[in-house]
Amino acid sequence: MTALSIRRPLPLFAVFAVASVVAGLCIGAFPVGPAELLSAVGLGDRTLDDTTAAVLYAIRAPRVLAAFAVGAALAAGGAAMQSLFRNPLADPGLLGVSSGAALAAVSVIVLGEKVMHVVPSDLRPWCLPLAAFLGGLASTVVVYRLAQREGIALVGTLLLAGIAINALTSAGIGLLVFVADDAQLRTLIFWTMGGFGAVTWTAIVPALLVLAISVPTLLPSAHLLDALALGEREAGHVGVDVERLKRLLVAQVALAVGASVAISGIVGFVGLIAPHIVRLLLGPSHRTLLPAAALFGGAFLVLADGLARVLVSPAELPIGVLTALVGGPFFLWLLAGRARKDGL
């Protein structure tokens, strides 16, 4: 498939993102009309009743913002990982970042009660996102160290080490699930299957601050990623410090994915689907790929969360299940396409 000829693609993706946010604010078991939404942002003349105001401000707004931020972070991280591995099938989860962050978060849920009483109440909302970030970072550091040979990180070994770390962290999560009580098990379902049902302003502000730092800092690396796409040796010949770029990308993706897991639990395939679709539409230039993937990933996850709220209403489908239902066939389609391309 050839890239579409779009002179100004980013405004189109921005419009799509805004439309998805509007839809996310309106869709749900308690529908909100466009006129009420306009009044909520000060552009209408209708007076909101207390129920509608509470739904919009206390429930929908933080949930939609969290879904968009997580989708943008996973998509931008996926685009960076695909460029680092020079493989369109790469995903932030391949390095063990998501599973490491989830293991740390689950540890706080199951074991944290024993030490949480010594943490000041003002700092307790930060414990979970901080633990998720540190867990993701620790997994990333282990993977990166295992992949280093004489100061050079071997991309193939990074992938294999990530698979091993994923297996180990999954075993750790399984052990914690085994020792958890009934109340903790209900919470753990959220972390292992993903979701935004428990999102509140207090819970997400720390992680959103982390995402506000980590995701935009990927954008200045766009021209370096373009050079890296030519190959590590070629990128070095044009002045790119390849090893420093690898360390920077891995750290940024760990930060973004760790904060995302702290908000939503593990949400798979967004980091695979969004950047690949954008690359098919716009081409490989990272100056447009990174911001467009972030906008598309955010919009995709907001719409997916809206569907999760209404498909089995009044219950709620875990967002990780829905993205897997979409992403699994998409991944198989990519694999089939690569097999045909390679003549297998």
N, C-alpha and C positions, 0 to 999 in steps of 0.2 A: 504494500500500500504506500502510495506517495503522500507526502505532506501536503495539506491544503494550502492554497495561496491566500493567506489572510494578512493584509497589510498591518493592521493593528489588532493582534489577537488578544492582548491582555485586557482591554476594555470589555471584550465580549465575555471572557471568562469571569471578569468582575461582575458583570450584569447577571450572569448565571449564578454566581455565588450569592448575590443580593437576593435574587428570586428564590433561591433555596432557603435562605434565612427567613424570608417572609412566609414561605410555605411551612417551614418548621415551627414558626410561632403560631400559625393558624391551625395546623393539623393536630388532632388528638381526640381523646374520648370526650373532652369538653371543647367543642369547636369555637374558634374565635373568628369573627368576620373581618373583612378588610377595613370596614368603617371603624370598628372598635380598635383595630390595630393602629390605624391612623390617629385616633384620639389618644391612644396610649403614648404615642411619640410626640404629641402636641400639635398634630396637623389636622385634627378633626374637631368637630363641635359637639360630639356626642359625649355624654358623661358616663364613665365606666362604673358599673356596679362593683361592689366589694369583691364578689367572687371572681369576676373576670380580671380585675386588677391583680388579685392574689395569684391567679393562674399565670398571668403574663409575667409579672415582675418577680415572683418568688419561685416559680417552677419552670416555665418555658424559657425565659430569657437566659438563666444560667445554663440550662440544659443545651439550648441551641448554640450558645457561645462555646461551651465545652466541646460539643460535637464538632463544630467547625475548627476549633483550635487543634483538636486531636487529629482530625482528618488531614489538615494542612501539614502538621508536623510529620505524620506517618508518610504522606505523599512526598514531601520534600526530602525526608530521610531516605525513602525508597529510590528517588531519582539519584541521590548522591551515591547510594550503595550500588545501583546499577552501573553508574559511571566508574566507580572504583573497581568493581569486578569485571567491567566491560561485558556485562551479561544482562539482557533484559528480563531474566527470570529471577534476579536477585531481589532481596527484600530485607528490611531492617531486622526482621526476626532471625535471619540466617546467622547473624553473629552472636546470637544468644542474648541480645539486649533485652528483648521483651520478656523472655522467660526468666532472666536474672532479676529484672525489675519486679516481675510478678512474685518470684520466690521471696524477695525481701518484703514486699507488701503483705503477702500471706503470713510471713513470720511475725510481722508487727501485729496482725489481727489475732493470731493464735497465741503468741507468746508475749505480746506487748503489755498485756494487762498486769503482768508481774512487775514491770518497771515503770509503767505509765504514770503511776501515782507520784513519782519523784520529778516528773516533768512539769514545769509551770503551765497553768491552764492556757495562757496566751500562746504557748509554743506547740501545744498538742496538735492543732490543725496542720502544722508543718511536718510532723513526724512521718506520716505516711508518704507524702510526695518525696521527702528527703530520703527515706528508706528505699523507695522505688528507684530514685535516681542513683543512689549509691550501689544498689544491687545491679542495675544495668551497667553502671560504670565498671564495677568489679568484674562482671562477666566479660566486658569488652577488653579490659586490661589483660585478663588471663588469656583470652583468645589471641590478642595481639602479641603477647609475650611468646606464646607457643608457636606463632607463625614467623617469628623473627629468626633470621639466619645471618649472622655477621652484620647486624644493624639494618638488614633489609627485610621488610615484611612481605612474605610470599603470599600472593592473593589466593592461590589454590589451597594452601595450608590454612589460611584464615577461614575459608569456607568449611573445611573438614573439622577444624577446632570448634567452630560455631555449632556444628551439628552435635559434637560430643557434649558441649556445654548445655545445649538444649536438652539432651537426654538426662544429664545429671540434675539439672534444675527441675525437670519434670518429675524425677524421682523424689526430690526434696519436697516439692509441692504435694505429691501423693502421700508422703510420710506425715506432713502437717495436717492434711485432710483426715488421715487415719486417727490422729490424736485430738482433733478438734471436737468441741461439744456441738450440740444441735444448733444453738444460736450462731456459733461461728461458722458452721457448715452453710447456713443460709447466706451468710455474708460471702463466703468463699465461692459460692456459685457465681456471684457477680464478678469476682476477679478472674475466674477461670473461663467464663463464657463472654464476658464483656457487657457493658451496659452503662446507661446514663441515668438510670432511675433514682440513684441515691445522690445525684449532684445537687449541691447547694452552694450559695455564694461563698460561705465560710470554708467549705471543703475544697473548692477549686481555685481560689485566688492564689495560693502559693504556687501551684503547678502552672497556672496561667502566666504568672510572672516569669517562671523559668522558660516557658515556651516563647514568650515575647522577646526573650534574649536569644535563645538558641536557634530558632527558625530563621529570622532575618539575617543572622550571621553566616548562613550558608550562601546567600546571594553574592557576596563579593568574590566567592571562589568560582564563579561561573566560567570565566575565561580560562582558569586553570583546569577545570574539568573538561573543557573543550580540547585543550592540549593533551590531557591524559587519555582522551578517547583515541588518540592516534597511537598510543602505546607508551609504556613507561620510559623506554629508552629515547623515543622521539620527544616526549615531553621534557626529559632532562636536557636534551640538546637545545631546546628553545628557552632554557633558563628556569624551568619549573623545579623547585625542590620537592621531588616526588615523595620522599619519605616523610617530610614535614607535612605535606598535603594529606597523606594517608592518616597520620596521627590526628591532624585537625579534623578531618571528616569523621573519623571513628568517634572522637570525643564529642563532636557536635551531634551526631546521630544518637549516641548514648544519652546525652542530655535531653534531647527532644523526645526520644522514645520512653525514657524513664519517667519523664513528667507526664507523658500521655498515659502510660500504664497506671500512674498514680490517680488519674482522673477516671479512666474508663475500664481498667482491667485490660486483658489481652484482646485486641481487635485485629484479626488477621486479614491479609490480602489487600488492604487499602494501599499499603506501600508498594504493592505489585501492580495493581490495576490502574491506579490514577496516573503515575508517571508513564506507564506504557501506552495508555490511550492518548495522552497528550503528545508523546513522542511520535505516534502514528499520525496525529493531526498536524503538528507544527514542525516536526523535524527535530534533529538532535541538538540544536544550539541551546546551551544551558542558560543563556541570557533570557530566553523566553520559557524554556522548559521548567526551570526551578519555580519561578513565581506562578506560572500557569498550572503546574502540577499541584502546588499548594492550594490555589483557589479551587481547582477541580476536586482535589481530595477532600477539602473542607465541605464543599457543596455536596459531594457524594455521601459523606457520612451524615450530614444533616438530613438529607432525604431518606437515607437508610434508617435513621433513628425515627423519623416520622412514620415510615412504614411499620417499623417494629412496634410502634404504639397502637396502630389501628388494625393490623392484620389479625390479631387474636384478641381484640378488645373484648372485655375489660382487662384481660391479662396482658402481659407485655413480652414480646419475643426478645430473647437476648440478642444484642446487636452483633456479637461475634458469630452467632448461628446464621444470621441473615447475610453477613459479609462472606462467610464461608460458602453459603449456597450460591452466591454470585461468583465469588472468586475461584472456587474449586473448578467449575467448568471452564472459566476463563483461563486458568493455569493449564488445564489439559489441552485447550485449544492452542495455547502458545507452544506447548511441548510438541503437539502434532505439527504445527507450522514449522518448527525448527527441524523436526525429523524429515519433513518433505524437502526443506531447503538443503539439508545435508545429504539427501538421496537415500535415506534409510527406509 
